[in-house]
Amino acid sequence: MANRRGFVIAGLIALGAAIVLFLMQRPPICTCGTIKLWHGALDSGNSQHVADWYSLSHVIHGFLFYGAGWIALQRRPLGVRLAMAVAVESAWEILENSPIIIDRYRSATIALGYSGDSILNSVSDIGMMTLGFLFASRAPLWATVALGIGFELVALIVIRDNLALNILMLSFPIDAVRDWQAGL
């Protein structure tokens, strides 16, 4: 029963995040007026559709949140740990779409034209984290670690960005890294 309750609470938290993003006047979908399942270009449509290259980092969030929950909350049901992970991911989605973080992305990273996420993309990011969390709950540790490393390498090769670089560049921007990411 507690497990089911945790899953319901996780869904309600995600819904709450969508409502907060709506109240923050985030666009529900891409302002281009279309909805794409996949948007692979790094342009103004990035972070506006269901999935993009940064979706991989949200799956990795799920891996990491599962690991943290397993360490800190082993005795809690999986649903409760998932609800806590969804709360953290939802808080990040709200913070990520605040003016302070949008401006930080623009000034410290290669995301010069970044204007924040659509609500659709933010909810999808929460869903991607949930998929990563649930995968990690079922898969052997080695498979989760290998997939996480694989996702980081794919994103690094394809778009010259990934979760590790995103954290680095938001925290401690390095001109040489930014130049490399920009292809200079």
Residue pairs with C-beta under 8 A, 6 or more apart in sequence:
2 77
2 79
2 80
3 77
3 78
3 79
3 80
4 79
5 79
5 80
6 77
6 78
6 79
6 80
6 81
6 82
6 83
7 79
7 82
7 83
8 79
9 79
9 80
9 83
10 79
10 82
10 83
10 85
10 86
10 130
13 83
13 86
13 87
13 90
14 86
14 90
14 123
14 126
14 127
16 90
17 90
17 91
17 93
17 94
17 122
17 123
17 126
18 119
18 122
18 123
20 94
21 93
21 94
21 97
21 117
21 119
21 122
22 28
22 119
24 94
24 97
24 98
26 97
26 116
26 117
26 118
26 119
26 122
27 48
27 118
27 119
28 118
28 119
28 120
29 35
29 48
29 118
29 119
29 120
30 36
30 45
30 48
30 49
30 118
30 120
31 48
31 118
32 44
32 45
32 48
34 49
35 49
35 50
35 120
36 45
36 49
36 50
37 49
37 50
37 51
38 49
38 50
38 51
38 52
39 45
39 46
39 48
39 49
39 51
39 52
40 52
40 53
42 53
42 159
43 113
44 113
44 115
46 52
46 53
46 54
46 114
47 54
47 114
47 116
47 117
47 118
47 121
48 117
48 118
48 120
48 121
49 118
49 120
49 121
50 120
50 121
50 124
51 124
51 128
52 121
53 155
53 158
53 159
53 161
54 125
54 155
54 161
54 166
55 124
55 125
55 128
56 151
56 152
56 154
56 155
56 162
56 163
57 151
57 155
57 162
57 163
57 166
58 89
58 125
58 126
58 128
58 129
58 132
59 128
59 129
59 131
59 132
59 135
59 151
60 132
60 148
60 151
60 152
60 163
61 89
61 92
61 128
61 129
61 132
61 163
62 85
62 89
62 128
62 129
62 130
62 131
62 132
62 133
62 134
62 135
62 136
63 132
63 133
63 135
63 136
63 144
63 145
63 147
63 148
65 84
65 85
65 88
65 89
65 129
65 132
65 133
66 81
66 85
66 132
66 133
66 136
66 137
66 144
67 136
69 76
69 81
69 82
69 84
69 85
70 81
73 80
73 81
73 84
78 137
81 133
82 130
82 133
82 134
85 129
85 130
85 133
86 126
86 129
86 130
89 125
89 126
89 129
90 126
93 117
93 122
93 125
93 126
95 101
96 102
96 116
96 117
96 122
97 116
97 117
97 122
101 170
102 114
102 115
102 116
104 170
105 111
105 114
105 170
106 112
106 113
106 114
107 173
108 169
108 170
108 173
108 178
109 161
109 166
109 169
109 170
109 173
109 178
109 181
110 160
110 161
110 169
110 178
110 181
110 182
117 125
135 144
135 147
136 144
139 147
151 162
152 162
152 163
152 164
153 162
155 161
155 162
155 163
156 162
156 165
160 180
160 181
160 183
161 181
165 177
165 181
168 174
168 177
169 177
169 178
169 181
